[in-house]
Amino acid sequence: MKLFLTAFPKPIKLLFTEPIIMVISIYLLVIYAILYMDFEEYSFLFANSYYNFNLVQIGLAFLPSTYNRAFLTYKFKQVLL
C-alpha cells in the first residue's frame, strides 16, 4: 500500500504540471475515442441499415481493419522497435 501511495501521485502530478504530457494525453484521448466510436458503430451500421448483415457478416466486416493493422505492424516493425 505504501508503494501505491508513493507511485500513484507522480504520474498525476506530471500530467497536470508538464504541458507536453497534457497535450499528448489529450491527443491520444481524441484518437482512441474516434477509434472506439468507429468500431462501435460497425455493428449498428451493418445490422440496422439497408445492409441487414447477420452476426457472422458483421464479424467479417472487422477483418479488413484487422488485416491492415497486422500488415502495417509487420511493415513498420523497425519504426516501432
C-alpha positions as CSV (number, residue, x, y, z in Angstrom):
1,M,0.0,0.0,0.0
2,K,2.9,2.3,0.7
3,L,4.3,1.7,-2.7
4,F,0.9,2.6,-4.3
5,L,0.7,5.8,-2.3
6,T,4.1,6.9,-3.4
7,A,3.9,5.8,-7.0
8,F,0.4,6.8,-7.9
9,P,0.6,10.6,-7.4
10,K,3.7,11.0,-9.6
11,P,2.1,10.4,-13.0
12,I,-0.9,12.5,-11.9
13,K,1.4,15.4,-11.0
14,L,3.3,15.1,-14.3
15,L,0.0,15.1,-16.2
16,F,-1.0,18.4,-14.7
17,T,2.4,20.2,-14.5
18,E,4.1,19.2,-17.8
19,P,2.4,20.8,-20.8
20,I,3.7,18.3,-23.4
21,I,2.3,15.3,-21.4
22,M,-1.0,17.1,-21.2
23,V,-1.1,17.7,-24.9
24,I,-0.1,14.2,-25.8
25,S,-2.7,12.8,-23.4
26,I,-5.5,14.9,-24.9
27,Y,-4.4,13.9,-28.4
28,L,-4.4,10.2,-27.6
29,L,-7.8,10.6,-25.9
30,V,-9.3,12.0,-29.1
31,I,-7.7,9.3,-31.3
32,Y,-8.8,6.5,-29.1
33,A,-12.3,8.0,-28.8
34,I,-12.6,8.2,-32.6
35,L,-11.4,4.6,-33.0
36,Y,-13.7,3.3,-30.3
37,M,-16.7,5.1,-31.9
38,D,-15.7,3.8,-35.3
39,F,-15.7,0.1,-34.1
40,E,-18.8,0.5,-32.0
41,E,-20.8,1.8,-35.0
42,Y,-19.9,-1.1,-37.3
43,S,-22.4,-3.5,-35.8
44,F,-25.1,-0.8,-35.7
45,L,-24.4,0.3,-39.3
46,F,-24.3,-3.1,-40.9
47,A,-27.1,-4.7,-38.9
48,N,-29.7,-1.9,-38.8
49,S,-29.3,-0.2,-42.2
50,Y,-30.1,-1.5,-45.6
51,Y,-27.2,-4.0,-45.4
52,N,-29.1,-6.2,-42.9
53,F,-26.0,-8.3,-42.0
54,N,-26.2,-11.2,-39.6
55,L,-23.7,-11.6,-36.7
56,V,-21.2,-13.6,-38.8
57,Q,-21.2,-11.0,-41.6
58,I,-20.8,-8.2,-39.0
59,G,-17.8,-10.1,-37.6
60,L,-16.3,-10.4,-41.1
61,A,-16.6,-6.7,-41.6
62,F,-13.8,-6.3,-39.0
63,L,-11.3,-8.4,-41.0
64,P,-10.0,-5.6,-43.3
65,S,-9.1,-3.4,-40.4
66,T,-7.5,-6.4,-38.6
67,Y,-5.5,-7.3,-41.7
68,N,-4.5,-3.7,-42.2
69,R,-3.2,-3.4,-38.6
70,A,-1.3,-6.6,-38.8
71,F,0.2,-5.7,-42.2
72,L,1.3,-2.2,-41.1
73,T,2.7,-3.6,-37.8
74,Y,4.8,-6.1,-39.9
75,K,5.8,-3.4,-42.4
76,F,6.9,-0.8,-39.9
77,K,8.3,-3.0,-37.2
78,Q,11.7,-1.3,-37.4
79,V,10.0,2.0,-36.6
80,L,8.0,0.5,-33.7
81,L,11.1,-1.1,-32.0
